Amino acid sequence: MTIYSIEVRRRKRMIKNNRVIGIIGIRSDMANWNADFTGRPKTDTRGNIFGSDKALKYSLRKYWNDIGEKVLFFKSYTLQKGKLQPKELNERYEELFGGKVNDKTDSEEIIKKLFSTIDVMNFGATFAVSKQNISITGTVQIGQGMNKYNESEVMTHGILSPFRNSNKDEADSSTLGRQVISEEVHYFYPFTVNPQNYKNYTELIDDFEGYTKHAYELFKEGSLVGATALNTCSKAGCENEFALFIEFKEGSKSYLPSLDKYVSFEKGEEKNLIDITKIKNILEEGNILDEVDGIEIYYNPYTTDLKNDIETAKVYNIFTREIVK
């Protein structure tokens, strides 16, 4: 066993006990980050564009799967009677762990295996298979990502297929499709990391000590590159453009509201502007900064200026990870 593999195994056992709160920013240019069932970008009842937490979680799961981590809630396929079909949850469980769940399977064994996957360790799970009804509230909770750019426009483009559809009257012609994209959208997702969500399981499950630092590091890394790494047709043009991580000291009793509401975005001629000065005001009230262990900010300095008055924050280029002065 190499020194590197020993270090990785050691870090996987290290437990993270302190809470984290922050924001993840996603930029979508001539793309469709999160569509509804009509194919258009999701909107609320007032017509404001937003991205669901599921879209962001998918980008993290895809990234984790691509780097070889064990991911439970990720689509995989099987051939049934010669047809390609998505696997059922129990089939996915069997794919990862070598055996299906049945009426006699011990719940503790299932929970141990669920926590061995990186997505369940971070996001929790609802696992209802063969009379097993297991619900795990995840350490990482992600809210809805609201668009902060009010001038976003949605466009629909016709697509000509190279094939005809013999089921239609115009069978002599090739078929038409459509692609719906947004010209420019800037999503800001609030998130929290609360390791205490797993306290009950540490008391019930043998050898389970809780949320690990390794799991948090993978969540953090996915939050910085997951969207950028996606290569699907609709996601080409989507990228991570901002992230804020505020780590509280272990045992801190201070809590903050969802911080995305205190971020503003302005479109500029050469560079855009992300303004987080309101967050500084929140941190200074009640001496909350005394409860904070560290603050990290990541953004794209090539396209964006950052207005930030938090003097203790470390600011990084989200792509190079170099400190931005």
C-alpha positions as CSV (number, residue, x, y, z in Angstrom):
1,M,0.0,0.0,0.0
2,T,1.4,3.4,-1.0
3,I,1.8,6.4,1.3
4,Y,-0.8,8.2,-0.8
5,S,-3.5,5.4,-0.4
6,I,-2.8,5.3,3.4
7,E,-3.3,9.0,3.6
8,V,-6.6,8.8,1.6
9,R,-7.9,6.0,3.9
10,R,-6.9,8.1,7.0
11,R,-8.7,11.2,5.7
12,K,-11.8,9.1,4.9
13,R,-12.0,8.2,8.6
14,M,-11.5,11.8,9.9
15,I,-14.8,13.2,11.2
16,K,-16.0,16.7,10.4
17,N,-18.0,18.2,13.3
18,N,-18.3,21.9,12.4
19,R,-21.1,23.5,10.4
20,V,-20.7,25.3,7.1
21,I,-23.0,27.7,5.3
22,G,-22.6,29.2,1.8
23,I,-23.6,29.8,-1.8
24,I,-22.9,28.1,-5.1
25,G,-23.2,30.2,-8.2
26,I,-23.8,28.7,-11.7
27,R,-23.6,30.7,-15.0
28,S,-25.6,29.5,-18.0
29,D,-24.7,31.0,-21.4
30,M,-26.8,29.9,-24.4
31,A,-27.7,26.8,-22.5
32,N,-30.5,25.2,-20.4
33,W,-29.3,24.5,-16.9
34,N,-32.5,23.1,-15.6
35,A,-35.6,22.6,-17.7
36,D,-39.2,21.9,-16.8
37,F,-41.3,19.2,-18.5
38,T,-42.1,21.6,-21.4
39,G,-38.3,22.0,-22.1
40,R,-38.2,25.6,-20.9
41,P,-36.1,26.8,-18.0
42,K,-37.9,26.3,-14.7
43,T,-39.8,29.4,-13.4
44,D,-41.7,30.2,-10.2
45,T,-45.3,31.4,-10.2
46,R,-44.1,35.0,-10.9
47,G,-42.1,33.9,-14.0
48,N,-38.7,34.2,-12.3
49,I,-36.1,31.6,-13.6
50,F,-34.7,29.3,-11.0
51,G,-32.7,26.0,-10.8
52,S,-33.8,23.2,-8.6
53,D,-31.5,21.6,-6.0
54,K,-31.8,18.4,-8.1
55,A,-30.0,20.0,-11.0
56,L,-27.1,21.0,-8.8
57,K,-27.0,17.7,-7.1
58,Y,-26.9,15.9,-10.4
59,S,-23.8,17.9,-11.4
60,L,-22.0,16.8,-8.2
61,R,-23.1,13.2,-8.6
62,K,-21.9,13.1,-12.2
63,Y,-18.6,14.6,-11.1
64,W,-18.2,12.1,-8.3
65,N,-19.1,9.2,-10.5
66,D,-16.6,10.3,-13.2
67,I,-13.7,10.4,-10.7
68,G,-14.5,6.9,-9.5
69,E,-16.4,7.5,-6.3
70,K,-19.3,5.2,-5.4
71,V,-22.6,7.0,-6.1
72,L,-26.0,5.3,-5.4
73,F,-28.5,7.7,-6.9
74,F,-27.2,7.8,-10.4
75,K,-28.9,6.4,-13.5
76,S,-27.5,3.1,-14.9
77,Y,-29.0,0.7,-17.4
78,T,-29.9,-2.9,-17.9
79,L,-31.2,-4.9,-20.9
80,Q,-34.6,-6.4,-20.4
81,K,-36.0,-8.6,-23.2
82,G,-33.6,-6.8,-25.6
83,K,-34.6,-3.3,-24.5
84,L,-32.4,-0.8,-22.7
85,Q,-34.1,0.3,-19.5
86,P,-33.0,2.3,-16.4
87,K,-32.2,0.1,-13.4
88,E,-34.5,0.0,-10.4
89,L,-33.2,1.2,-7.1
90,N,-32.7,-2.4,-5.8
91,E,-30.8,-3.3,-9.0
92,R,-28.5,-0.2,-8.6
93,Y,-27.9,-1.4,-5.0
94,E,-27.0,-4.8,-6.3
95,E,-24.7,-3.3,-8.8
96,L,-22.8,-1.4,-6.1
97,F,-22.9,-4.0,-3.3
98,G,-23.3,-7.4,-5.0
99,G,-26.6,-8.4,-3.5
100,K,-30.2,-7.2,-3.5
101,V,-32.3,-6.2,-0.5
102,N,-35.0,-8.6,0.6
103,D,-37.4,-9.1,3.5
104,K,-34.6,-10.6,5.6
105,T,-31.9,-8.0,5.0
106,D,-30.8,-6.3,8.2
107,S,-31.5,-2.6,8.2
108,E,-28.1,-1.8,9.9
109,E,-26.3,-3.5,7.1
110,I,-28.2,-1.5,4.5
111,I,-27.5,1.8,6.3
112,K,-23.8,1.1,6.5
113,K,-23.7,0.4,2.8
114,L,-25.7,3.5,2.0
115,F,-23.3,5.7,4.0
116,S,-20.4,4.1,2.1
117,T,-21.6,6.0,-1.0
118,I,-20.5,9.6,-1.4
119,D,-23.9,11.0,-2.4
120,V,-25.8,9.5,0.5
121,M,-23.0,10.6,2.9
122,N,-23.6,14.2,1.7
123,F,-27.2,14.4,0.7
124,G,-28.9,11.6,2.6
125,A,-31.4,9.2,1.0
126,T,-34.9,7.8,0.8
127,F,-34.5,4.1,0.4
128,A,-37.8,2.2,0.1
129,V,-37.2,-1.4,-1.1
130,S,-38.6,-4.7,0.0
131,K,-40.4,-3.5,3.1
132,Q,-37.3,-1.4,4.1
133,N,-38.3,2.2,4.5
134,I,-35.2,4.1,5.4
135,S,-35.1,7.9,5.3
136,I,-31.8,9.7,6.0
137,T,-31.7,13.5,6.3
138,G,-28.5,14.6,4.6
139,T,-25.8,16.6,6.2
140,V,-25.7,18.9,3.1
141,Q,-29.0,20.7,2.3
142,I,-29.2,22.8,-0.8
143,G,-32.0,25.3,-1.6
144,Q,-33.4,26.5,-4.9
145,G,-31.0,28.5,-7.1
146,M,-32.7,31.8,-8.0
147,N,-31.6,33.7,-11.1
148,K,-30.1,37.1,-10.2
149,Y,-30.0,38.6,-13.7
150,N,-33.4,40.2,-14.5
151,E,-32.8,40.6,-18.2
152,S,-32.5,36.8,-19.0
153,E,-34.2,35.8,-22.3
154,V,-35.4,32.4,-23.3
155,M,-35.1,31.3,-26.9
156,T,-36.5,28.4,-28.9
157,H,-34.7,27.1,-32.0
158,G,-35.9,24.6,-34.5
159,I,-33.7,21.6,-35.2
160,L,-33.8,19.7,-38.5
161,S,-33.3,15.9,-38.1
162,P,-31.5,13.9,-40.8
163,F,-34.3,11.3,-40.6
164,R,-38.0,11.2,-41.6
165,N,-40.7,10.0,-39.3
166,S,-42.8,7.4,-41.1
167,N,-45.5,7.6,-38.5
168,K,-46.5,11.1,-39.7
169,D,-48.3,12.2,-42.8
170,E,-45.3,14.3,-44.0
171,A,-43.2,11.1,-44.2
172,D,-41.4,12.4,-47.2
173,S,-39.7,15.1,-45.1
174,S,-37.2,14.8,-42.3
175,T,-38.5,15.6,-38.9
176,L,-38.2,18.8,-36.9
177,G,-37.2,19.2,-33.3
178,R,-36.6,22.1,-31.0
179,Q,-34.0,23.3,-28.6
180,V,-34.8,25.8,-25.8
181,I,-32.0,27.8,-24.3
182,S,-31.5,30.8,-22.1
183,E,-29.3,33.6,-23.4
184,E,-27.7,34.3,-20.0
185,V,-28.8,33.2,-16.5
186,H,-26.9,33.5,-13.2
187,Y,-28.2,31.0,-10.5
188,F,-27.2,31.4,-6.8
189,Y,-27.9,28.4,-4.6
190,P,-27.8,28.6,-0.8
191,F,-26.5,25.5,1.1
192,T,-25.8,24.4,4.6
193,V,-23.6,21.6,6.0
194,N,-24.7,20.3,9.4
195,P,-22.9,17.1,10.6
196,Q,-25.2,16.9,13.6
197,N,-27.8,15.4,11.2
198,Y,-26.0,12.1,11.6
199,K,-25.7,12.1,15.3
200,N,-28.5,9.5,15.8
201,Y,-26.8,7.1,13.4
202,T,-23.5,7.3,15.3
203,E,-25.4,5.9,18.3
204,L,-27.3,3.2,16.4
205,I,-24.8,1.9,13.8
206,D,-21.6,0.1,14.8
207,D,-18.4,1.6,13.4
208,F,-20.2,4.6,12.0
209,E,-18.6,7.8,13.4
210,G,-20.4,10.4,11.3
211,Y,-19.9,12.8,8.5
212,T,-16.3,12.7,7.2
213,K,-13.9,15.5,6.2
214,H,-13.3,13.5,3.0
215,A,-17.0,13.7,2.1
216,Y,-17.0,17.5,2.7
217,E,-13.9,18.0,0.6
218,L,-15.5,16.1,-2.3
219,F,-18.7,18.2,-1.8
220,K,-16.6,21.3,-1.9
221,E,-14.7,20.3,-5.0
222,G,-17.8,19.3,-6.8
223,S,-19.3,22.7,-5.9
224,L,-16.4,24.3,-7.7
225,V,-16.2,22.2,-10.9
226,G,-19.3,20.0,-11.2
227,A,-21.3,22.3,-13.6
228,T,-18.2,23.2,-15.6
229,A,-17.4,19.5,-16.1
230,L,-20.9,18.6,-17.6
231,N,-20.7,17.9,-21.3
232,T,-24.3,17.3,-22.4
233,C,-25.9,19.3,-25.2
234,S,-28.1,21.4,-23.0
235,K,-25.5,21.9,-20.3
236,A,-22.7,23.0,-22.7
237,G,-22.3,26.7,-21.7
238,C,-23.0,26.1,-18.0
239,E,-20.1,26.6,-15.6
240,N,-19.3,27.2,-11.9
241,E,-18.7,31.0,-11.5
242,F,-19.0,31.6,-7.7
243,A,-18.8,29.8,-4.4
244,L,-18.8,31.0,-0.8
245,F,-17.9,28.8,2.2
246,I,-18.3,30.1,5.8
247,E,-17.0,27.6,8.3
248,F,-18.1,27.9,11.9
249,K,-16.0,26.8,14.8
250,E,-16.8,23.5,16.3
251,G,-19.5,23.9,18.9
252,S,-20.7,27.3,17.6
253,K,-24.3,28.1,18.4
254,S,-24.5,30.9,15.7
255,Y,-26.9,30.4,12.8
256,L,-27.4,32.4,9.6
257,P,-30.3,32.7,7.1
258,S,-30.0,31.5,3.6
259,L,-27.3,33.8,2.2
260,D,-28.3,33.9,-1.5
261,K,-30.9,36.6,-0.7
262,Y,-28.1,39.0,0.2
263,V,-26.2,38.6,-3.1
264,S,-26.8,41.0,-6.0
265,F,-25.7,40.7,-9.6
266,E,-25.2,43.4,-12.1
267,K,-24.5,43.1,-15.8
268,G,-21.5,45.1,-17.0
269,E,-20.1,46.0,-20.5
270,E,-16.8,44.3,-19.9
271,K,-17.2,42.5,-16.6
272,N,-20.2,41.6,-14.5
273,L,-20.4,42.4,-10.8
274,I,-21.2,40.1,-7.9
275,D,-21.9,42.1,-4.7
276,I,-21.8,40.3,-1.3
277,T,-21.3,43.3,0.9
278,K,-24.6,42.7,2.7
279,I,-23.3,39.4,3.9
280,K,-20.5,41.3,5.8
281,N,-23.2,43.3,7.6
282,I,-24.9,40.1,8.7
283,L,-21.6,38.6,10.0
284,E,-20.7,41.7,11.9
285,E,-24.0,41.9,13.8
286,G,-23.9,40.0,17.1
287,N,-20.2,39.3,16.7
288,I,-20.9,36.3,14.5
289,L,-17.5,36.6,13.0
290,D,-16.1,35.5,16.4
291,E,-17.8,32.2,15.8
292,V,-16.4,31.8,12.3
293,D,-13.3,29.6,11.7
294,G,-12.7,30.6,8.1
295,I,-14.3,32.1,5.0
296,E,-13.4,31.2,1.4
297,I,-14.7,32.9,-1.7
298,Y,-14.2,31.5,-5.3
299,Y,-15.2,33.4,-8.4
300,N,-14.3,33.9,-12.1
301,P,-12.1,37.0,-12.3
302,Y,-11.9,36.8,-16.1
303,T,-15.6,37.7,-16.5
304,T,-16.6,39.0,-13.1
305,D,-15.6,41.6,-10.5
306,L,-16.3,40.9,-6.9
307,K,-17.5,43.5,-4.4
308,N,-16.5,42.1,-1.0
309,D,-15.7,43.8,2.2
310,I,-15.1,40.7,4.4
311,E,-11.5,41.4,5.3
312,T,-10.9,38.0,6.8
313,A,-12.1,36.1,3.7
314,K,-9.6,34.3,1.4
315,V,-10.5,34.9,-2.2
316,Y,-9.5,32.5,-5.0
317,N,-9.8,32.1,-8.8
318,I,-12.4,29.4,-9.1
319,F,-10.5,27.8,-12.0
320,T,-6.8,28.1,-11.0
321,R,-7.4,28.1,-7.2
322,E,-4.8,30.9,-7.0
323,I,-5.3,33.7,-4.6
324,V,-6.9,36.8,-6.2
325,K,-5.4,40.0,-4.9
